Amino acid sequence: MPVLNRIAAYAEEMKTWRRHLHAHPELAFDCHDTAAFILDRLRDFGVDEVHPGIAKTGIVAIIKGQGADAPNAPVIGLRADMDALPIHEITGAAHASTVPGKMHACGHDGHVAMLLGAAKYLTETRNFRGRVALLFQPAEEDGGGGQVMVQEGVMDRFGIDTVYGIHNAPNVAFGHFHTNPGALMASVDTAFVYITGKGGHGATPHECIDPVVAVVGMVQAIQTIIPRNVYALDEAVISVTQIHTGTASNIIPEDAMFCATIRCFNPDVRALLKRRFHEIIEGHALAYNVTARVDYDWGYPATINHAEPAAFAAEVAREVSGAEAVNDRSNREMGSEDFSYMLEARPGAYLFLGTGPGAGLHHPAYDFNDEAAPIGASFFARLVERAQPVA
């Protein structure tokens, strides 16, 4: 595996960084200590500019290559998310989380280590034209930090032309990359439905307006949306994940609620799902003589790669991992990712990097495979050198 030699020499250092971050997880936008740790490393490397406090605890760092201050000098953006999850870790590792109820269960600690490794290499070598913008982003898991960074103007402020990111993929062959030239990950919306009837004794349902019957009918009915309203080749998912109602076996409750996660890839399908969801809830509320309120949280859009950057990124991945280890026509995935906002703002691509066997993402036994960090760092570094070569 042709990892860059200089980056291979950083492997133990990258492991140390990653395990420090793993032991000290922070959530959402509250990544203060994580940001401080990253800033210390960046200043040690000698990056040219650091801009903290973006999206509260996010960072943009600039590395200048040759001709960086020339008019129209190219700028490539590289992104790593850095927040953890509200999960209690059970790995038992020496570097396990020291914060009860919080852990890096999605590998964002590894993403930071990879981007720091690339930053160290690029700062030392500067074998590229223009500039590199390193985007350390909080709140991917909750809060849409990618959207906030875009809204705060990072693309225009730093003149970013293209943007790239990678995500680790446990239980995918070690060192293998996969991506595709279009929709890679789904949009995600969440619907909360609150139903109110009239409670009473279970022995006298004729004196009540039963929200239990209503919630059952609604949950069943919304499962008809995809097979009867969505074209069969337009993938979509509606999963009801919670139903709450009732307190005792002999009481018809006053109210009920359920929530659902709603995912797809096509913006028109996304709008259709929302419309039909509301229509079905409204119609069933009338049919069951209950009132119903829908809180529909319009979440992350689909992560849609741009064709040319995706092809270019796959070419660089082949250089790093070999042709057999890169799938540039992979299946799309129903998970979601707020890097989607950056891809709406600029051309670019998102890829997955296999880290071999292990617990899956968001599992309390998950731990990032440190051996993958030099591969990801090499990918980022070569991406810059190939995208912005010195003449």
Legacy VTK file of the C-alpha trace (Angstrom):
# vtk DataFile Version 3.0
C-alpha trace
ASCII
DATASET POLYDATA
POINTS 391 float
0.000 0.000 0.000
1.829 3.140 -1.226
1.279 5.382 1.783
3.545 8.402 1.487
6.785 7.627 3.300
6.818 10.834 5.291
3.243 10.266 6.431
4.047 6.655 7.300
6.690 8.057 9.639
3.936 10.016 11.433
1.925 6.863 12.206
2.728 6.678 15.926
2.228 10.411 16.328
-1.142 10.217 14.592
-2.116 7.324 16.844
-1.233 9.419 19.898
-3.340 12.335 18.643
-6.269 10.092 17.852
-6.224 8.279 21.171
-6.028 11.545 23.094
-9.131 12.766 21.257
-10.841 9.420 21.804
-10.297 9.674 25.553
-11.742 13.202 25.674
-14.925 13.236 23.561
-17.122 16.302 23.198
-20.586 16.677 21.690
-22.174 18.842 19.020
-20.899 22.439 19.010
-19.238 22.122 22.426
-15.889 20.902 21.099
-13.795 23.456 23.000
-11.006 21.162 24.228
-10.941 19.309 20.923
-10.512 22.600 19.059
-7.768 23.699 21.460
-5.898 20.437 20.888
-6.175 20.823 17.106
-5.046 24.457 17.251
-1.953 23.491 19.239
-0.997 20.879 16.656
-1.611 23.245 13.723
0.544 25.948 15.288
3.265 23.404 15.981
3.203 22.415 12.299
3.517 26.044 11.213
0.354 26.450 9.175
0.077 29.958 7.773
-3.295 30.972 9.198
-5.691 29.647 11.841
-9.234 30.911 12.173
-10.993 29.463 15.240
-14.511 30.121 16.460
-16.287 29.289 13.207
-19.607 27.528 13.914
-18.721 28.146 17.592
-15.831 25.681 17.909
-14.910 24.947 14.298
-11.571 25.880 12.757
-10.375 26.843 9.300
-6.614 26.651 8.815
-4.771 27.797 5.697
-1.589 26.268 4.279
0.048 28.233 1.488
1.754 26.532 -1.400
3.598 28.032 -4.305
2.007 31.135 -5.800
-0.526 31.218 -2.979
-0.933 34.987 -3.138
-1.233 35.202 -6.915
-4.559 36.345 -8.367
-6.964 33.432 -8.823
-4.690 31.008 -6.981
-6.632 27.742 -6.498
-7.944 26.750 -3.061
-8.933 23.194 -2.138
-10.944 22.452 1.010
-10.407 19.319 3.120
-12.928 18.602 5.872
-12.874 16.532 9.061
-15.745 16.396 11.558
-14.711 16.269 15.216
-17.713 15.700 17.492
-18.559 12.544 19.449
-21.798 10.751 20.403
-23.847 10.422 23.629
-22.979 6.721 24.073
-21.350 4.956 27.017
-18.198 3.224 25.765
-17.622 -0.482 26.494
-14.352 -1.104 24.611
-12.237 -1.396 27.746
-9.335 0.125 25.802
-6.577 1.947 27.643
-7.547 5.063 25.674
-11.298 4.639 26.271
-13.480 7.645 26.926
-12.887 9.342 30.264
-16.276 11.074 30.019
-19.238 8.920 31.122
-21.961 8.739 28.501
-19.849 10.205 25.695
-17.601 8.458 23.184
-16.151 8.689 19.694
-18.366 5.944 18.266
-18.300 7.235 14.686
-14.571 7.680 14.187
-14.447 11.453 14.030
-11.325 11.240 16.200
-9.776 9.271 13.346
-10.965 11.805 10.783
-9.219 14.582 12.730
-6.025 12.519 13.004
-6.019 11.903 9.245
-6.451 15.580 8.434
-3.809 16.584 10.970
-1.407 14.092 9.393
-2.064 15.590 5.965
-1.660 19.091 7.410
1.743 18.262 8.878
2.943 16.791 5.594
1.605 19.641 3.441
3.091 22.273 5.749
6.500 20.590 5.576
6.555 19.934 1.824
4.358 22.645 0.248
4.612 20.805 -3.061
1.432 22.326 -4.469
0.090 25.533 -5.953
-2.301 27.881 -4.260
-3.787 27.178 -0.857
-5.288 24.394 1.210
-8.169 25.184 3.564
-8.455 22.676 6.404
-12.030 22.553 7.715
-12.357 21.112 11.224
-16.103 20.932 11.764
-18.161 20.458 14.943
-21.699 19.108 15.256
-21.989 16.625 12.415
-23.924 14.184 14.584
-26.340 16.769 15.945
-26.743 20.370 14.905
-25.620 20.536 11.295
-22.235 22.122 11.842
-21.472 21.800 8.145
-24.479 23.941 7.317
-23.475 26.518 9.931
-19.949 26.778 8.547
-21.354 27.332 5.069
-23.860 29.882 6.382
-21.026 31.713 8.126
-19.361 32.113 4.752
-16.307 29.862 4.847
-16.478 29.043 1.145
-16.460 32.679 0.039
-14.294 34.030 2.863
-11.461 31.623 2.084
-12.076 31.374 -1.664
-12.583 27.611 -1.612
-13.021 26.197 -5.118
-13.562 22.487 -4.360
-14.107 20.482 -1.184
-13.474 16.864 -0.193
-14.089 14.631 2.796
-13.758 10.986 3.817
-15.491 8.788 6.387
-14.180 5.590 7.906
-16.098 2.401 7.131
-15.737 -0.505 9.573
-16.309 -3.987 8.167
-15.237 -2.822 4.735
-11.936 -4.290 3.541
-9.021 -2.450 5.075
-7.676 0.334 2.880
-10.462 0.042 0.310
-12.228 3.196 -0.862
-15.732 3.449 -2.212
-17.754 6.306 -3.630
-19.895 7.169 -6.641
-20.417 10.126 -8.998
-23.856 11.126 -7.719
-26.058 10.668 -4.671
-23.998 8.781 -2.093
-25.976 9.262 1.134
-29.630 10.037 1.792
-31.400 13.123 3.017
-32.895 12.742 6.482
-36.072 14.288 7.846
-37.777 13.508 11.142
-41.501 13.728 11.807
-43.016 13.946 15.283
-46.786 13.393 15.402
-48.789 14.376 18.491
-52.346 13.008 18.690
-55.007 14.132 21.135
-58.301 12.339 21.774
-60.456 12.015 24.860
-59.349 9.692 27.607
-61.487 7.562 29.870
-62.131 4.098 31.246
-61.156 1.151 29.100
-64.575 -0.376 29.805
-66.415 2.534 28.149
-64.660 3.291 24.864
-67.894 4.718 23.456
-67.443 7.646 25.838
-63.869 8.248 24.681
-61.983 9.274 21.555
-59.250 6.690 21.412
-55.810 7.968 20.293
-54.379 4.438 20.399
-56.532 3.303 17.486
-55.646 6.513 15.656
-51.884 6.113 16.085
-52.035 2.495 14.906
-53.980 3.529 11.803
-51.629 6.372 11.017
-48.494 4.247 11.385
-49.916 1.603 9.079
-51.113 4.141 6.526
-47.837 6.017 6.145
-46.195 2.732 5.170
-48.224 2.905 1.937
-46.486 6.110 0.816
-43.371 4.491 -0.627
-44.930 1.487 -2.420
-47.890 3.471 -3.781
-46.587 7.020 -4.312
-42.871 6.694 -5.049
-41.475 5.314 -8.313
-40.034 1.890 -7.588
-36.491 2.842 -8.659
-36.373 5.926 -6.430
-35.140 4.482 -3.146
-36.749 5.847 0.004
-37.298 4.768 3.603
-39.901 5.664 6.202
-39.232 3.992 9.551
-41.405 4.590 12.597
-38.976 4.466 15.498
-41.071 5.461 18.519
-44.677 5.140 19.700
-45.651 6.411 23.130
-49.073 6.299 24.750
-50.964 5.006 27.764
-50.246 4.418 31.440
-52.423 1.498 32.553
-54.306 -1.517 31.216
-57.750 -0.102 32.015
-57.295 3.492 30.859
-57.853 4.821 27.367
-55.250 7.609 27.219
-55.855 11.198 26.289
-52.979 11.380 23.844
-50.360 9.490 21.868
-47.300 10.306 19.816
-45.018 8.663 17.315
-41.997 9.688 15.335
-40.479 8.555 12.069
-37.242 8.949 10.170
-37.757 9.712 6.466
-34.944 9.284 3.952
-34.386 9.458 0.204
-31.985 10.772 -2.445
-34.103 12.838 -4.828
-35.266 16.342 -3.780
-38.575 15.890 -5.620
-39.189 12.601 -3.804
-38.309 14.316 -0.549
-40.979 16.947 -1.142
-43.494 14.240 -2.126
-42.836 12.269 1.072
-43.444 15.336 3.192
-46.664 16.231 1.384
-48.121 12.722 1.553
-47.122 12.341 5.206
-49.079 15.460 6.126
-52.064 14.459 3.979
-52.303 11.019 5.570
-52.054 12.342 9.118
-54.663 15.026 8.443
-57.035 12.537 6.807
-56.710 9.977 9.570
-57.158 12.590 12.248
-60.487 13.444 10.670
-61.423 9.794 10.267
-60.651 8.954 13.913
-62.076 12.228 15.283
-58.782 13.193 16.946
-56.556 16.230 16.589
-53.044 15.747 15.298
-50.036 18.054 15.122
-47.056 17.241 12.918
-43.643 18.701 13.659
-41.669 17.918 10.526
-37.948 18.545 10.954
-36.396 19.192 7.541
-32.932 17.763 8.145
-29.734 17.168 6.178
-30.071 17.045 2.388
-28.737 14.142 0.375
-24.960 13.965 0.009
-24.544 14.277 -3.741
-21.071 14.016 -5.234
-20.121 16.021 -8.306
-19.141 13.707 -11.130
-15.736 15.127 -12.127
-14.416 15.618 -8.569
-15.671 12.136 -7.634
-13.826 10.594 -10.585
-10.693 12.542 -9.712
-10.871 11.514 -6.038
-11.261 7.867 -7.063
-8.190 8.191 -9.287
-6.173 9.527 -6.339
-7.513 6.736 -4.128
-6.287 4.175 -6.679
-2.842 5.726 -6.476
-2.859 5.300 -2.693
-4.577 1.913 -2.327
-4.365 0.269 -5.744
-6.922 -0.110 -8.533
-8.513 -3.247 -7.053
-9.177 -1.440 -3.780
-11.334 1.360 -5.203
-15.001 1.087 -6.144
-16.145 4.278 -7.851
-19.653 2.972 -8.555
-20.650 1.902 -5.068
-24.197 1.567 -3.845
-25.681 4.591 -2.170
-26.413 4.474 1.529
-29.439 5.494 3.584
-27.305 7.097 6.276
-26.982 10.880 6.182
-24.142 13.361 6.480
-23.976 17.147 6.795
-21.028 17.343 4.415
-23.968 17.528 2.011
-24.212 21.275 2.710
-20.626 21.799 1.639
-21.273 19.855 -1.564
-24.286 22.079 -2.228
-22.016 25.105 -1.883
-19.020 23.867 -3.908
-18.055 21.050 -6.288
-16.431 18.128 -4.537
-16.757 14.551 -3.388
-17.125 12.343 -0.341
-15.588 8.885 -0.017
-15.584 5.993 2.428
-12.352 4.360 3.602
-12.531 0.766 4.819
-10.971 0.091 8.219
-11.420 -3.685 8.384
-13.346 -5.887 10.825
-14.749 -4.452 14.032
-17.806 -3.072 15.770
-19.997 -0.904 13.583
-20.462 2.833 13.701
-22.492 4.161 16.652
-21.876 0.947 18.586
-20.526 1.213 22.163
-17.710 -1.224 21.303
-16.545 0.725 18.237
-12.970 2.006 18.009
-11.256 3.575 15.007
-8.483 1.456 13.463
-5.346 3.588 13.825
-3.632 1.745 10.972
-6.048 3.453 8.559
-4.980 6.990 9.504
-1.843 7.115 7.294
-3.919 5.930 4.337
-6.474 8.697 4.783
-3.748 11.300 5.356
-1.933 10.147 2.215
-5.154 10.383 0.244
-5.711 13.973 1.382
-2.100 14.942 0.682
-2.027 13.442 -2.814
-5.415 14.944 -3.558
-3.908 18.382 -2.988
-0.709 17.672 -4.928
-2.635 16.218 -7.868
-5.367 18.861 -7.903
-2.973 21.804 -7.636
0.347 20.603 -9.073
3.436 22.750 -9.194
4.131 23.670 -12.809
LINES 1 392
391 0 1 2 3 4 5 6 7 8 9 10 11 12 13 14 15 16 17 18 19 20 21 22 23 24 25 26 27 28 29 30 31 32 33 34 35 36 37 38 39 40 41 42 43 44 45 46 47 48 49 50 51 52 53 54 55 56 57 58 59 60 61 62 63 64 65 66 67 68 69 70 71 72 73 74 75 76 77 78 79 80 81 82 83 84 85 86 87 88 89 90 91 92 93 94 95 96 97 98 99 100 101 102 103 104 105 106 107 108 109 110 111 112 113 114 115 116 117 118 119 120 121 122 123 124 125 126 127 128 129 130 131 132 133 134 135 136 137 138 139 140 141 142 143 144 145 146 147 148 149 150 151 152 153 154 155 156 157 158 159 160 161 162 163 164 165 166 167 168 169 170 171 172 173 174 175 176 177 178 179 180 181 182 183 184 185 186 187 188 189 190 191 192 193 194 195 196 197 198 199 200 201 202 203 204 205 206 207 208 209 210 211 212 213 214 215 216 217 218 219 220 221 222 223 224 225 226 227 228 229 230 231 232 233 234 235 236 237 238 239 240 241 242 243 244 245 246 247 248 249 250 251 252 253 254 255 256 257 258 259 260 261 262 263 264 265 266 267 268 269 270 271 272 273 274 275 276 277 278 279 280 281 282 283 284 285 286 287 288 289 290 291 292 293 294 295 296 297 298 299 300 301 302 303 304 305 306 307 308 309 310 311 312 313 314 315 316 317 318 319 320 321 322 323 324 325 326 327 328 329 330 331 332 333 334 335 336 337 338 339 340 341 342 343 344 345 346 347 348 349 350 351 352 353 354 355 356 357 358 359 360 361 362 363 364 365 366 367 368 369 370 371 372 373 374 375 376 377 378 379 380 381 382 383 384 385 386 387 388 389 390
